[in-house]
């Protein structure tokens, strides 16, 4: 009834304004060009002013200033005439209604109050809506009495007949040629009707409005839940009910991924899946917050519109990336706020309490208010806030497109992000990891961006144009990158890698122990095997998801873990005590060096493997860790392959590149029966030992220019100066030159 009443008022105002065509609404009701949208603004102004005006001499007549209204509208004269008539009319005392009058009034159909002549219009309008709702309820009880045995059918039919039609009527009141606005139905004190909120949300979901939203308002810190406790817990991505570490709940405990129904989820993870890779990409708007499933943010086929999505993340919405703009150091202004908001959708930027409280609260409050950072809880008895940026694949895909859409500027954009993060380490206390995990994660993200730019430069450039083709946009958003191209940008061309064990004790005595590693291989075709495999392995990750629990490295990994990461287009970051890997990147394998055909190839989770990255930043050489497996075991009937990258940041850089070896964990059994039994969990592990943290180790670093070139080292471990890093590296080099007895001492 609310939608019907507001639509009726808008239709009457449009008809009286004299600015629109004879049709009251619909596609033909275009705005005349004489004032470029002022006519519609005038209609909205007079509706708002009439509802929210007061006749009291102690309160201003209207809460709205009459700015930028159409001077040719007839509504100015109509409103003034109605005001004069109301002022001159004598005041009459309304007699108290008798019981018979009240009963007769209930049987009559309520009449919509006149917009300009009704005193206390807002009160009268609310009474009209309530009376109309009661009358409609009585009619519906009679109309659907025969369908009570089919509640689901009855609900959907009633919604379609009575609610959807009125929502469509309201939304089509907006004339063509004018920027389509949102309609909001605000429900105040929503905490008082907590039990009704799941029902309201379900009804609104079935109504499928295109531009209308329900706005829930409550001044209490503990906002009313939109769903029951169990659903809210599941929406936080927790698997352990008693887990202390968790992804924080968003405001109002807004559930995520609500638009992916149970049947779709079962089909995705089924053994014989019918979804193609393209189908999974088109599911992206259904992941994350419900907002992304609005038609405003994607086309009719489910392809997100990155230029529109990104306006919700940056502030102001029209902000654009200016690579010639200087990034302020030791301050958090709008440029840094936007850069850090973009970066937080690519890598995990965890906040600590090491900075000034004033700067910290200013940064966090701005990120929450303007940059889609989630606030999970505000503690009223302390100065603590739980906030986070949970996985939202549509938003991360849009951010990835923003980094790549101007191929020649991609590296410059990352340099600005590096400057913003290093500035925020001190000012707001970003935690880059004790071992420098976030620095390596940033390089991994940069590498896939640069590889995508090399491969899809033409599609990316065309996708920026207003007349861009949907195929160009699809490739720009979802084009796969081969593992070989990614490695080429991250470390070097793997075809030139050294595959023999190290034998140079001058560099590091401890590295001699690699010769005794039974898993290491000196075969000349080790590099060739990795080249063949990496040419047929593909990456799609666009952000990093923080897991909340350990994945035991000795147990067989649930294949659904990698499948969900691939669907979300994400890599995983382990918790602080995760054994082995720090980053786990899903890899999809194909039978040829050509990328899988998105439209014809069904998604097969048995083709998923991984790249496991382990980062160490210690003074002594990590011999024991180096001999252990980096990644988990996989369940497969075939012998699977994976890639392990062990990054020793304190090691001495090798100009010949990383050291390549092959391993198999667990080792094959000695008998045929044992070998057959072990096949399920055996993995052929291509192992790369990467040492150092300069341009010789990571070629990307050699492409940076000052000041990013001088600041990037601050991302590799908890340190606040380059002098400290240089001292630690010199100390590590000295210690590693000593024999084992001296190192232990």
Secondary structure, 3 states (H helix, E strand, C coil): CHHHHHHHHHHHHHHHHCCCCCCCCCCCCECCCCCCCHHHHHHHHHHHHHHCCCCCCCCCCCCCCCCCCCCCCCHHHHHHHHHHHHHHCCCCCCCCCCHHHHHHHHHCCCCCCCCCCCCCHHHHHHHHHHHHHHHHHHHHHHHCHHHCCCHHHHHHHHHHHHHHHHHHHHHCCCCECCCCCCEEEEECCHHHHHHHHHHHHHHHHHHCCCCEEEEECCCCCCCCCCCCHHHHHHHCCCCCCCCCCCCCCCHHHCCCCCCCCHHHHHHHCCCCCCCEHHHHHHCHHHCCCHHHHCHHHECCCCCECHHHHHHHCCCCCCCCCCCCCCCCCCCCCHHHHHHHHHHCCCCCCEECCCCCHHHHHHHHHHHHHHCCCEEEEECCCCCCEEEECCCCHHHHHHHHHHHHCCHHHHHHHHHHHHHHHHHHHHHCCEECCCCCHHHHHHHHHHHHHHHHHHHHHHHHHHHCCCCCCHHHHHHHHHCCEEHHHHHHHHCCCHHHCECCCCCCCCCCHHHHHHHHCCCCCCCCCHHHHHHHHHHCEEECCCEEEECCCCCCCCCEECHHHHHHHHHCCEEEECCCCCCCCCEEEEEEECCCCCCCCCCCCECCHHHEEEEEEEEECCCCCCHHHHHCCCCCEECCCCCEEEEEEEEECCCCCCCCCCEEEEEEECCCCCCHHHHHHHCCCCEEEEEEEEECCCCCCCHHHHHCCCCHHHHHHHHCCCCCCHHHHHHHHHHHHHHHCCCHHHHHC
